[in-house]
Amino acid sequence: MPPAVEVQIKGQVIKEWFSGYTRDELGMNNKIGAGTVSNIINEWKRELSKD
């Protein structure tokens, strides 16, 4: 199992996502896979909709 993504990276991904970067760009910028980027964004959206 791959190591967990650090909270700092998750925050940076969300910040850059709001700035309009693509999934592939986010992955390259943060040295993670594009699927991991999608998972981070989807997790963030799920947490947001809980309220």
mmCIF entry with sequence, helices, sheets and N, C-alpha, C, O atoms, coordinates in Angstrom:
data_MODEL
# 
_entry.id   MODEL 
# 
_entity.id                         1 
_entity.type                       polymer 
_entity.pdbx_number_of_molecules   1 
# 
_entity_poly.entity_id                      1 
_entity_poly.type                           'polypeptide(L)' 
_entity_poly.nstd_linkage                   no 
_entity_poly.nstd_monomer                   no 
_entity_poly.pdbx_seq_one_letter_code       MPPAVEVQIKGQVIKEWFSGYTRDELGMNNKIGAGTVSNIINEWKRELSKD 
_entity_poly.pdbx_seq_one_letter_code_can   MPPAVEVQIKGQVIKEWFSGYTRDELGMNNKIGAGTVSNIINEWKRELSKD 
_entity_poly.pdbx_strand_id                 A 
# 
loop_
_entity_poly_seq.entity_id 
_entity_poly_seq.num 
_entity_poly_seq.mon_id 
_entity_poly_seq.hetero 
1 1  MET n 
1 2  PRO n 
1 3  PRO n 
1 4  ALA n 
1 5  VAL n 
1 6  GLU n 
1 7  VAL n 
1 8  GLN n 
1 9  ILE n 
1 10 LYS n 
1 11 GLY n 
1 12 GLN n 
1 13 VAL n 
1 14 ILE n 
1 15 LYS n 
1 16 GLU n 
1 17 TRP n 
1 18 PHE n 
1 19 SER n 
1 20 GLY n 
1 21 TYR n 
1 22 THR n 
1 23 ARG n 
1 24 ASP n 
1 25 GLU n 
1 26 LEU n 
1 27 GLY n 
1 28 MET n 
1 29 ASN n 
1 30 ASN n 
1 31 LYS n 
1 32 ILE n 
1 33 GLY n 
1 34 ALA n 
1 35 GLY n 
1 36 THR n 
1 37 VAL n 
1 38 SER n 
1 39 ASN n 
1 40 ILE n 
1 41 ILE n 
1 42 ASN n 
1 43 GLU n 
1 44 TRP n 
1 45 LYS n 
1 46 ARG n 
1 47 GLU n 
1 48 LEU n 
1 49 SER n 
1 50 LYS n 
1 51 ASP n 
# 
_struct_asym.id          A 
_struct_asym.entity_id   1 
# 
loop_
_struct_conf.conf_type_id 
_struct_conf.id 
_struct_conf.pdbx_PDB_helix_id 
_struct_conf.beg_label_comp_id 
_struct_conf.beg_label_asym_id 
_struct_conf.beg_label_seq_id 
_struct_conf.pdbx_beg_PDB_ins_code 
_struct_conf.end_label_comp_id 
_struct_conf.end_label_asym_id 
_struct_conf.end_label_seq_id 
_struct_conf.pdbx_end_PDB_ins_code 
_struct_conf.beg_auth_comp_id 
_struct_conf.beg_auth_asym_id 
_struct_conf.beg_auth_seq_id 
_struct_conf.end_auth_comp_id 
_struct_conf.end_auth_asym_id 
_struct_conf.end_auth_seq_id 
_struct_conf.pdbx_PDB_helix_class 
_struct_conf.details 
_struct_conf.pdbx_PDB_helix_length 
HELX_P HELX_P1 AA1 VAL A 7  ? PHE A 18 ? VAL A 7  PHE A 18 1 ? 12 
HELX_P HELX_P2 AA2 ARG A 23 ? ASN A 30 ? ARG A 23 ASN A 30 1 ? 8  
HELX_P HELX_P3 AA3 ALA A 34 ? SER A 49 ? ALA A 34 SER A 49 1 ? 16 
# 
_struct_conf_type.id          HELX_P 
_struct_conf_type.criteria    ? 
_struct_conf_type.reference   ? 
# 
loop_
_atom_site.group_PDB 
_atom_site.id 
_atom_site.type_symbol 
_atom_site.label_atom_id 
_atom_site.label_alt_id 
_atom_site.label_comp_id 
_atom_site.label_asym_id 
_atom_site.label_entity_id 
_atom_site.label_seq_id 
_atom_site.pdbx_PDB_ins_code 
_atom_site.Cartn_x 
_atom_site.Cartn_y 
_atom_site.Cartn_z 
_atom_site.occupancy 
_atom_site.B_iso_or_equiv 
_atom_site.pdbx_formal_charge 
_atom_site.auth_seq_id 
_atom_site.auth_comp_id 
_atom_site.auth_asym_id 
_atom_site.auth_atom_id 
_atom_site.pdbx_PDB_model_num 
ATOM 1   N N  . MET A 1 1  ? 0.844   -1.175 0.000   1.00 0.00 ? 1  MET A N  1 
ATOM 2   C CA . MET A 1 1  ? 0.000   0.000  0.000   1.00 0.00 ? 1  MET A CA 1 
ATOM 3   C C  . MET A 1 1  ? 0.891   1.241  0.000   1.00 0.00 ? 1  MET A C  1 
ATOM 4   O O  . MET A 1 1  ? 1.840   1.322  0.780   1.00 0.00 ? 1  MET A O  1 
ATOM 5   N N  . PRO A 1 2  ? 0.591   2.210  -0.873  1.00 0.00 ? 2  PRO A N  1 
ATOM 6   C CA . PRO A 1 2  ? 1.418   3.422  -0.918  1.00 0.00 ? 2  PRO A CA 1 
ATOM 7   C C  . PRO A 1 2  ? 1.234   4.257  0.345   1.00 0.00 ? 2  PRO A C  1 
ATOM 8   O O  . PRO A 1 2  ? 0.207   4.162  1.016   1.00 0.00 ? 2  PRO A O  1 
ATOM 9   N N  . PRO A 1 3  ? 2.230   5.072  0.664   1.00 0.00 ? 3  PRO A N  1 
ATOM 10  C CA . PRO A 1 3  ? 2.113   5.903  1.862   1.00 0.00 ? 3  PRO A CA 1 
ATOM 11  C C  . PRO A 1 3  ? 0.992   6.929  1.713   1.00 0.00 ? 3  PRO A C  1 
ATOM 12  O O  . PRO A 1 3  ? 0.658   7.350  0.605   1.00 0.00 ? 3  PRO A O  1 
ATOM 13  N N  . ALA A 1 4  ? 0.422   7.320  2.846   1.00 0.00 ? 4  ALA A N  1 
ATOM 14  C CA . ALA A 1 4  ? -0.648  8.319  2.850   1.00 0.00 ? 4  ALA A CA 1 
ATOM 15  C C  . ALA A 1 4  ? -0.111  9.664  2.352   1.00 0.00 ? 4  ALA A C  1 
ATOM 16  O O  . ALA A 1 4  ? 1.051   10.009 2.566   1.00 0.00 ? 4  ALA A O  1 
ATOM 17  N N  . VAL A 1 5  ? -0.985  10.404 1.689   1.00 0.00 ? 5  VAL A N  1 
ATOM 18  C CA . VAL A 1 5  ? -0.610  11.719 1.179   1.00 0.00 ? 5  VAL A CA 1 
ATOM 19  C C  . VAL A 1 5  ? -0.652  12.705 2.347   1.00 0.00 ? 5  VAL A C  1 
ATOM 20  O O  . VAL A 1 5  ? -1.608  12.730 3.122   1.00 0.00 ? 5  VAL A O  1 
ATOM 21  N N  . GLU A 1 6  ? 0.384   13.501 2.452   1.00 0.00 ? 6  GLU A N  1 
ATOM 22  C CA . GLU A 1 6  ? 0.466   14.464 3.544   1.00 0.00 ? 6  GLU A CA 1 
ATOM 23  C C  . GLU A 1 6  ? -0.618  15.528 3.435   1.00 0.00 ? 6  GLU A C  1 
ATOM 24  O O  . GLU A 1 6  ? -1.049  15.885 2.338   1.00 0.00 ? 6  GLU A O  1 
ATOM 25  N N  . VAL A 1 7  ? -1.047  16.025 4.577   1.00 0.00 ? 7  VAL A N  1 
ATOM 26  C CA . VAL A 1 7  ? -2.092  17.046 4.648   1.00 0.00 ? 7  VAL A CA 1 
ATOM 27  C C  . VAL A 1 7  ? -1.683  18.290 3.865   1.00 0.00 ? 7  VAL A C  1 
ATOM 28  O O  . VAL A 1 7  ? -2.520  18.918 3.217   1.00 0.00 ? 7  VAL A O  1 
ATOM 29  N N  . GLN A 1 8  ? -0.406  18.648 3.920   1.00 0.00 ? 8  GLN A N  1 
ATOM 30  C CA . GLN A 1 8  ? 0.092   19.819 3.182   1.00 0.00 ? 8  GLN A CA 1 
ATOM 31  C C  . GLN A 1 8  ? -0.130  19.662 1.686   1.00 0.00 ? 8  GLN A C  1 
ATOM 32  O O  . GLN A 1 8  ? -0.529  20.609 1.008   1.00 0.00 ? 8  GLN A O  1 
ATOM 33  N N  . ILE A 1 9  ? 0.127   18.470 1.177   1.00 0.00 ? 9  ILE A N  1 
ATOM 34  C CA . ILE A 1 9  ? -0.035  18.222 -0.258  1.00 0.00 ? 9  ILE A CA 1 
ATOM 35  C C  . ILE A 1 9  ? -1.510  18.288 -0.622  1.00 0.00 ? 9  ILE A C  1 
ATOM 36  O O  . ILE A 1 9  ? -1.873  18.857 -1.651  1.00 0.00 ? 9  ILE A O  1 
ATOM 37  N N  . LYS A 1 10 ? -2.359  17.708 0.218   1.00 0.00 ? 10 LYS A N  1 
ATOM 38  C CA . LYS A 1 10 ? -3.801  17.762 -0.052  1.00 0.00 ? 10 LYS A CA 1 
ATOM 39  C C  . LYS A 1 10 ? -4.273  19.211 -0.126  1.00 0.00 ? 10 LYS A C  1 
ATOM 40  O O  . LYS A 1 10 ? -5.037  19.573 -1.021  1.00 0.00 ? 10 LYS A O  1 
ATOM 41  N N  . GLY A 1 11 ? -3.824  20.028 0.802   1.00 0.00 ? 11 GLY A N  1 
ATOM 42  C CA . GLY A 1 11 ? -4.195  21.441 0.803   1.00 0.00 ? 11 GLY A CA 1 
ATOM 43  C C  . GLY A 1 11 ? -3.697  22.156 -0.438  1.00 0.00 ? 11 GLY A C  1 
ATOM 44  O O  . GLY A 1 11 ? -4.406  22.982 -1.011  1.00 0.00 ? 11 GLY A O  1 
ATOM 45  N N  . GLN A 1 12 ? -2.486  21.843 -0.851  1.00 0.00 ? 12 GLN A N  1 
ATOM 46  C CA . GLN A 1 12 ? -1.913  22.469 -2.040  1.00 0.00 ? 12 GLN A CA 1 
ATOM 47  C C  . GLN A 1 12 ? -2.686  22.056 -3.290  1.00 0.00 ? 12 GLN A C  1 
ATOM 48  O O  . GLN A 1 12 ? -2.917  22.876 -4.178  1.00 0.00 ? 12 GLN A O  1 
ATOM 49  N N  . VAL A 1 13 ? -3.086  20.786 -3.359  1.00 0.00 ? 13 VAL A N  1 
ATOM 50  C CA . VAL A 1 13 ? -3.859  20.298 -4.501  1.00 0.00 ? 13 VAL A CA 1 
ATOM 51  C C  . VAL A 1 13 ? -5.180  21.066 -4.596  1.00 0.00 ? 13 VAL A C  1 
ATOM 52  O O  . VAL A 1 13 ? -5.553  21.518 -5.678  1.00 0.00 ? 13 VAL A O  1 
ATOM 53  N N  . ILE A 1 14 ? -5.880  21.215 -3.488  1.00 0.00 ? 14 ILE A N  1 
ATOM 54  C CA . ILE A 1 14 ? -7.162  21.931 -3.486  1.00 0.00 ? 14 ILE A CA 1 
ATOM 55  C C  . ILE A 1 14 ? -6.949  23.389 -3.898  1.00 0.00 ? 14 ILE A C  1 
ATOM 56  O O  . ILE A 1 14 ? -7.715  23.931 -4.696  1.00 0.00 ? 14 ILE A O  1 
ATOM 57  N N  . LYS A 1 15 ? -5.921  24.012 -3.359  1.00 0.00 ? 15 LYS A N  1 
ATOM 58  C CA . LYS A 1 15 ? -5.625  25.413 -3.695  1.00 0.00 ? 15 LYS A CA 1 
ATOM 59  C C  . LYS A 1 15 ? -5.354  25.570 -5.190  1.00 0.00 ? 15 LYS A C  1 
ATOM 60  O O  . LYS A 1 15 ? -5.895  26.472 -5.828  1.00 0.00 ? 15 LYS A O  1 
ATOM 61  N N  . GLU A 1 16 ? -4.526  24.703 -5.743  1.00 0.00 ? 16 GLU A N  1 
ATOM 62  C CA . GLU A 1 16 ? -4.196  24.780 -7.159  1.00 0.00 ? 16 GLU A CA 1 
ATOM 63  C C  . GLU A 1 16 ? -5.402  24.418 -8.026  1.00 0.00 ? 16 GLU A C  1 
ATOM 64  O O  . GLU A 1 16 ? -5.567  24.965 -9.117  1.00 0.00 ? 16 GLU A O  1 
ATOM 65  N N  . TRP A 1 17 ? -6.233  23.511 -7.554  1.00 0.00 ? 17 TRP A N  1 
ATOM 66  C CA . TRP A 1 17 ? -7.445  23.126 -8.285  1.00 0.00 ? 17 TRP A CA 1 
ATOM 67  C C  . TRP A 1 17 ? -8.359  24.341 -8.446  1.00 0.00 ? 17 TRP A C  1 
ATOM 68  O O  . TRP A 1 17 ? -8.917  24.564 -9.520  1.00 0.00 ? 17 TRP A O  1 
ATOM 69  N N  . PHE A 1 18 ? -8.510  25.125 -7.375  1.00 0.00 ? 18 PHE A N  1 
ATOM 70  C CA . PHE A 1 18 ? -9.308  26.347 -7.450  1.00 0.00 ? 18 PHE A CA 1 
ATOM 71  C C  . PHE A 1 18 ? -8.678  27.364 -8.395  1.00 0.00 ? 18 PHE A C  1 
ATOM 72  O O  . PHE A 1 18 ? -9.379  28.211 -8.948  1.00 0.00 ? 18 PHE A O  1 
ATOM 73  N N  . SER A 1 19 ? -7.381  27.289 -8.583  1.00 0.00 ? 19 SER A N  1 
ATOM 74  C CA . SER A 1 19 ? -6.695  28.208 -9.490  1.00 0.00 ? 19 SER A CA 1 
ATOM 75  C C  . SER A 1 19 ? -6.837  27.784 -10.954 1.00 0.00 ? 19 SER A C  1 
ATOM 76  O O  . SER A 1 19 ? -6.421  28.513 -11.854 1.00 0.00 ? 19 SER A O  1 
ATOM 77  N N  . GLY A 1 20 ? -7.419  26.618 -11.190 1.00 0.00 ? 20 GLY A N  1 
ATOM 78  C CA . GLY A 1 20 ? -7.697  26.200 -12.552 1.00 0.00 ? 20 GLY A CA 1 
ATOM 79  C C  . GLY A 1 20 ? -6.729  25.213 -13.173 1.00 0.00 ? 20 GLY A C  1 
ATOM 80  O O  . GLY A 1 20 ? -6.808  24.940 -14.370 1.00 0.00 ? 20 GLY A O  1 
ATOM 81  N N  . TYR A 1 21 ? -5.821  24.675 -12.384 1.00 0.00 ? 21 TYR A N  1 
ATOM 82  C CA . TYR A 1 21 ? -4.893  23.678 -12.919 1.00 0.00 ? 21 TYR A CA 1 
ATOM 83  C C  . TYR A 1 21 ? -5.647  22.402 -13.278 1.00 0.00 ? 21 TYR A C  1 
ATOM 84  O O  . TYR A 1 21 ? -6.651  22.068 -12.650 1.00 0.00 ? 21 TYR A O  1 
ATOM 85  N N  . THR A 1 22 ? -5.158  21.695 -14.285 1.00 0.00 ? 22 THR A N  1 
ATOM 86  C CA . THR A 1 22 ? -5.758  20.426 -14.670 1.00 0.00 ? 22 THR A CA 1 
ATOM 87  C C  . THR A 1 22 ? -5.303  19.323 -13.710 1.00 0.00 ? 22 THR A C  1 
ATOM 88  O O  . THR A 1 22 ? -4.369  19.492 -12.926 1.00 0.00 ? 22 THR A O  1 
ATOM 89  N N  . ARG A 1 23 ? -5.996  18.202 -13.804 1.00 0.00 ? 23 ARG A N  1 
ATOM 90  C CA . ARG A 1 23 ? -5.665  17.057 -12.961 1.00 0.00 ? 23 ARG A CA 1 
ATOM 91  C C  . ARG A 1 23 ? -4.223  16.607 -13.204 1.00 0.00 ? 23 ARG A C  1 
ATOM 92  O O  . ARG A 1 23 ? -3.496  16.311 -12.256 1.00 0.00 ? 23 ARG A O  1 
ATOM 93  N N  . ASP A 1 24 ? -3.815  16.557 -14.462 1.00 0.00 ? 24 ASP A N  1 
ATOM 94  C CA . ASP A 1 24 ? -2.446  16.140 -14.785 1.00 0.00 ? 24 ASP A CA 1 
ATOM 95  C C  . ASP A 1 24 ? -1.420  17.146 -14.273 1.00 0.00 ? 24 ASP A C  1 
ATOM 96  O O  . ASP A 1 24 ? -0.368  16.757 -13.766 1.00 0.00 ? 24 ASP A O  1 
ATOM 97  N N  . GLU A 1 25 ? -1.719  18.424 -14.403 1.00 0.00 ? 25 GLU A N  1 
ATOM 98  C CA . GLU A 1 25 ? -0.813  19.463 -13.901 1.00 0.00 ? 25 GLU A CA 1 
ATOM 99  C C  . GLU A 1 25 ? -0.688  19.369 -12.376 1.00 0.00 ? 25 GLU A C  1 
ATOM 100 O O  . GLU A 1 25 ? 0.406   19.498 -11.827 1.00 0.00 ? 25 GLU A O  1 
ATOM 101 N N  . LEU A 1 26 ? -1.806  19.146 -11.709 1.00 0.00 ? 26 LEU A N  1 
ATOM 102 C CA . LEU A 1 26 ? -1.776  19.018 -10.248 1.00 0.00 ? 26 LEU A CA 1 
ATOM 103 C C  . LEU A 1 26 ? -0.911  17.834 -9.826  1.00 0.00 ? 26 LEU A C  1 
ATOM 104 O O  . LEU A 1 26 ? -0.141  17.925 -8.870  1.00 0.00 ? 26 LEU A O  1 
ATOM 105 N N  . GLY A 1 27 ? -1.045  16.733 -10.542 1.00 0.00 ? 27 GLY A N  1 
ATOM 106 C CA . GLY A 1 27 ? -0.234  15.561 -10.244 1.00 0.00 ? 27 GLY A CA 1 
ATOM 107 C C  . GLY A 1 27 ? 1.251   15.832 -10.420 1.00 0.00 ? 27 GLY A C  1 
ATOM 108 O O  . GLY A 1 27 ? 2.063   15.481 -9.564  1.00 0.00 ? 27 GLY A O  1 
ATOM 109 N N  . MET A 1 28 ? 1.596   16.459 -11.535 1.00 0.00 ? 28 MET A N  1 
ATOM 110 C CA . MET A 1 28 ? 3.008   16.762 -11.797 1.00 0.00 ? 28 MET A CA 1 
ATOM 111 C C  . MET A 1 28 ? 3.542   17.772 -10.779 1.00 0.00 ? 28 MET A C  1 
ATOM 112 O O  . MET A 1 28 ? 4.640   17.591 -10.252 1.00 0.00 ? 28 MET A O  1 
ATOM 113 N N  . ASN A 1 29 ? 2.785   18.823 -10.500 1.00 0.00 ? 29 ASN A N  1 
ATOM 114 C CA . ASN A 1 29 ? 3.231   19.865 -9.566  1.00 0.00 ? 29 ASN A CA 1 
ATOM 115 C C  . ASN A 1 29 ? 3.482   19.316 -8.163  1.00 0.00 ? 29 ASN A C  1 
ATOM 116 O O  . ASN A 1 29 ? 4.374   19.786 -7.457  1.00 0.00 ? 29 ASN A O  1 
ATOM 117 N N  . ASN A 1 30 ? 2.689   18.320 -7.765  1.00 0.00 ? 30 ASN A N  1 
ATOM 118 C CA . ASN A 1 30 ? 2.756   17.812 -6.397  1.00 0.00 ? 30 ASN A CA 1 
ATOM 119 C C  . ASN A 1 30 ? 3.369   16.418 -6.299  1.00 0.00 ? 30 ASN A C  1 
ATOM 120 O O  . ASN A 1 30 ? 3.385   15.808 -5.230  1.00 0.00 ? 30 ASN A O  1 
ATOM 121 N N  . LYS A 1 31 ? 3.877   15.921 -7.437  1.00 0.00 ? 31 LYS A N  1 
ATOM 122 C CA . LYS A 1 31 ? 4.556   14.620 -7.502  1.00 0.00 ? 31 LYS A CA 1 
ATOM 123 C C  . LYS A 1 31 ? 3.688   13.471 -6.989  1.00 0.00 ? 31 LYS A C  1 
ATOM 124 O O  . LYS A 1 31 ? 4.132   12.619 -6.220  1.00 0.00 ? 31 LYS A O  1 
ATOM 125 N N  . ILE A 1 32 ? 2.420   13.482 -7.451  1.00 0.00 ? 32 ILE A N  1 
ATOM 126 C CA . ILE A 1 32 ? 1.476   12.410 -7.143  1.00 0.00 ? 32 ILE A CA 1 
ATOM 127 C C  . ILE A 1 32 ? 0.761   12.031 -8.432  1.00 0.00 ? 32 ILE A C  1 
ATOM 128 O O  . ILE A 1 32 ? 0.812   12.771 -9.414  1.00 0.00 ? 32 ILE A O  1 
ATOM 129 N N  . GLY A 1 33 ? 0.104   10.896 -8.430  1.00 0.00 ? 33 GLY A N  1 
ATOM 130 C CA . GLY A 1 33 ? -0.612  10.449 -9.614  1.00 0.00 ? 33 GLY A CA 1 
ATOM 131 C C  . GLY A 1 33 ? -1.907  11.217 -9.838  1.00 0.00 ? 33 GLY A C  1 
ATOM 132 O O  . GLY A 1 33 ? -2.475  11.796 -8.912  1.00 0.00 ? 33 GLY A O  1 
ATOM 133 N N  . ALA A 1 34 ? -2.362  11.209 -11.090 1.00 0.00 ? 34 ALA A N  1 
ATOM 134 C CA . ALA A 1 34 ? -3.604  11.906 -11.432 1.00 0.00 ? 34 ALA A CA 1 
ATOM 135 C C  . ALA A 1 34 ? -4.795  11.293 -10.697 1.00 0.00 ? 34 ALA A C  1 
ATOM 136 O O  . ALA A 1 34 ? -5.721  12.011 -10.319 1.00 0.00 ? 34 ALA A O  1 
ATOM 137 N N  . GLY A 1 35 ? -4.782  9.983  -10.492 1.00 0.00 ? 35 GLY A N  1 
ATOM 138 C CA . GLY A 1 35 ? -5.854  9.330  -9.737  1.00 0.00 ? 35 GLY A CA 1 
ATOM 139 C C  . GLY A 1 35 ? -5.879  9.791  -8.291  1.00 0.00 ? 35 GLY A C  1 
ATOM 140 O O  . GLY A 1 35 ? -6.949  9.953  -7.706  1.00 0.00 ? 35 GLY A O  1 
ATOM 141 N N  . THR A 1 36 ? -4.713  10.001 -7.719  1.00 0.00 ? 36 THR A N  1 
ATOM 142 C CA . THR A 1 36 ? -4.625  10.508 -6.344  1.00 0.00 ? 36 THR A CA 1 
ATOM 143 C C  . THR A 1 36 ? -5.186  11.915 -6.276  1.00 0.00 ? 36 THR A C  1 
ATOM 144 O O  . THR A 1 36 ? -5.848  12.269 -5.301  1.00 0.00 ? 36 THR A O  1 
ATOM 145 N N  . VAL A 1 37 ? -4.932  12.722 -7.297  1.00 0.00 ? 37 VAL A N  1 
ATOM 146 C CA . VAL A 1 37 ? -5.487  14.072 -7.356  1.00 0.00 ? 37 VAL A CA 1 
ATOM 147 C C  . VAL A 1 37 ? -7.008  13.984 -7.325  1.00 0.00 ? 37 VAL A C  1 
ATOM 148 O O  . VAL A 1 37 ? -7.659  14.689 -6.554  1.00 0.00 ? 37 VAL A O  1 
ATOM 149 N N  . SER A 1 38 ? -7.572  13.121 -8.160  1.00 0.00 ? 38 SER A N  1 
ATOM 150 C CA . SER A 1 38 ? -9.029  12.953 -8.192  1.00 0.00 ? 38 SER A CA 1 
ATOM 151 C C  . SER A 1 38 ? -9.567  12.519 -6.833  1.00 0.00 ? 38 SER A C  1 
ATOM 152 O O  . SER A 1 38 ? -10.596 13.014 -6.373  1.00 0.00 ? 38 SER A O  1 
ATOM 153 N N  . ASN A 1 39 ? -8.862  11.594 -6.199  1.00 0.00 ? 39 ASN A N  1 
ATOM 154 C CA . ASN A 1 39 ? -9.301  11.123 -4.881  1.00 0.00 ? 39 ASN A CA 1 
ATOM 155 C C  . ASN A 1 39 ? -9.284  12.251 -3.855  1.00 0.00 ? 39 ASN A C  1 
ATOM 156 O O  . ASN A 1 39 ? -10.203 12.356 -3.042  1.00 0.00 ? 39 ASN A O  1 
ATOM 157 N N  . ILE A 1 40 ? -8.264  13.087 -3.879  1.00 0.00 ? 40 ILE A N  1 
ATOM 158 C CA . ILE A 1 40 ? -8.166  14.205 -2.935  1.00 0.00 ? 40 ILE A CA 1 
ATOM 159 C C  . ILE A 1 40 ? -9.319  15.171 -3.146  1.00 0.00 ? 40 ILE A C  1 
ATOM 160 O O  . ILE A 1 40 ? -9.946  15.608 -2.181  1.00 0.00 ? 40 ILE A O  1 
ATOM 161 N N  . ILE A 1 41 ? -9.607  15.508 -4.394  1.00 0.00 ? 41 ILE A N  1 
ATOM 162 C CA . ILE A 1 41 ? -10.684 16.454 -4.691  1.00 0.00 ? 41 ILE A CA 1 
ATOM 163 C C  . ILE A 1 41 ? -12.037 15.857 -4.321  1.00 0.00 ? 41 ILE A C  1 
ATOM 164 O O  . ILE A 1 41 ? -12.876 16.538 -3.732  1.00 0.00 ? 41 ILE A O  1 
ATOM 165 N N  . ASN A 1 42 ? -12.252 14.596 -4.663  1.00 0.00 ? 42 ASN A N  1 
ATOM 166 C CA . ASN A 1 42 ? -13.520 13.947 -4.327  1.00 0.00 ? 42 ASN A CA 1 
ATOM 167 C C  . ASN A 1 42 ? -13.724 13.839 -2.823  1.00 0.00 ? 42 ASN A C  1 
ATOM 168 O O  . ASN A 1 42 ? -14.835 14.039 -2.330  1.00 0.00 ? 42 ASN A O  1 
ATOM 169 N N  . GLU A 1 43 ? -12.664 13.526 -2.095  1.00 0.00 ? 43 GLU A N  1 
ATOM 170 C CA . GLU A 1 43 ? -12.731 13.450 -0.630  1.00 0.00 ? 43 GLU A CA 1 
ATOM 171 C C  . GLU A 1 43 ? -13.084 14.829 -0.061  1.00 0.00 ? 43 GLU A C  1 
ATOM 172 O O  . GLU A 1 43 ? -13.903 14.939 0.852   1.00 0.00 ? 43 GLU A O  1 
ATOM 173 N N  . TRP A 1 44 ? -12.464 15.867 -0.602  1.00 0.00 ? 44 TRP A N  1 
ATOM 174 C CA . TRP A 1 44 ? -12.726 17.233 -0.146  1.00 0.00 ? 44 TRP A CA 1 
ATOM 175 C C  . TRP A 1 44 ? -14.195 17.594 -0.394  1.00 0.00 ? 44 TRP A C  1 
ATOM 176 O O  . TRP A 1 44 ? -14.841 18.187 0.470   1.00 0.00 ? 44 TRP A O  1 
ATOM 177 N N  . LYS A 1 45 ? -14.720 17.240 -1.561  1.00 0.00 ? 45 LYS A N  1 
ATOM 178 C CA . LYS A 1 45 ? -16.119 17.523 -1.893  1.00 0.00 ? 45 LYS A CA 1 
ATOM 179 C C  . LYS A 1 45 ? -17.074 16.777 -0.957  1.00 0.00 ? 45 LYS A C  1 
ATOM 180 O O  . LYS A 1 45 ? -18.075 17.336 -0.509  1.00 0.00 ? 45 LYS A O  1 
ATOM 181 N N  . ARG A 1 46 ? -16.757 15.507 -0.663  1.00 0.00 ? 46 ARG A N  1 
ATOM 182 C CA . ARG A 1 46 ? -17.607 14.726 0.249   1.00 0.00 ? 46 ARG A CA 1 
ATOM 183 C C  . ARG A 1 46 ? -17.647 15.352 1.640   1.00 0.00 ? 46 ARG A C  1 
ATOM 184 O O  . ARG A 1 46 ? -18.707 15.453 2.257   1.00 0.00 ? 46 ARG A O  1 
ATOM 185 N N  . GLU A 1 47 ? -16.486 15.769 2.123   1.00 0.00 ? 47 GLU A N  1 
ATOM 186 C CA . GLU A 1 47 ? -16.420 16.399 3.438   1.00 0.00 ? 47 GLU A CA 1 
ATOM 187 C C  . GLU A 1 47 ? -17.207 17.713 3.456   1.00 0.00 ? 47 GLU A C  1 
ATOM 188 O O  . GLU A 1 47 ? -17.860 18.039 4.448   1.00 0.00 ? 47 GLU A O  1 
ATOM 189 N N  . LEU A 1 48 ? -17.141 18.444 2.377   1.00 0.00 ? 48 LEU A N  1 
ATOM 190 C CA . LEU A 1 48 ? -17.852 19.713 2.271   1.00 0.00 ? 48 LEU A CA 1 
ATOM 191 C C  . LEU A 1 48 ? -19.363 19.499 2.284   1.00 0.00 ? 48 LEU A C  1 
ATOM 192 O O  . LEU A 1 48 ? -20.091 20.299 2.872   1.00 0.00 ? 48 LEU A O  1 
ATOM 193 N N  . SER A 1 49 ? -19.838 18.447 1.653   1.00 0.00 ? 49 SER A N  1 
ATOM 194 C CA . SER A 1 49 ? -21.282 18.207 1.550   1.00 0.00 ? 49 SER A CA 1 
ATOM 195 C C  . SER A 1 49 ? -21.883 17.609 2.826   1.00 0.00 ? 49 SER A C  1 
ATOM 196 O O  . SER A 1 49 ? -23.106 17.515 2.937   1.00 0.00 ? 49 SER A O  1 
ATOM 197 N N  . LYS A 1 50 ? -21.062 17.210 3.776   1.00 0.00 ? 50 LYS A N  1 
ATOM 198 C CA . LYS A 1 50 ? -21.563 16.657 5.041   1.00 0.00 ? 50 LYS A CA 1 
ATOM 199 C C  . LYS A 1 50 ? -22.259 17.706 5.902   1.00 0.00 ? 50 LYS A C  1 
ATOM 200 O O  . LYS A 1 50 ? -23.112 17.374 6.725   1.00 0.00 ? 50 LYS A O  1 
ATOM 201 N N  . ASP A 1 51 ? -21.899 18.957 5.712   1.00 0.00 ? 51 ASP A N  1 
ATOM 202 C CA . ASP A 1 51 ? -22.460 20.009 6.566   1.00 0.00 ? 51 ASP A CA 1 
ATOM 203 C C  . ASP A 1 51 ? -23.885 20.328 6.248   1.00 0.00 ? 51 ASP A C  1 
ATOM 204 O O  . ASP A 1 51 ? -24.481 21.194 6.888   1.00 0.00 ? 51 ASP A O  1 
# 
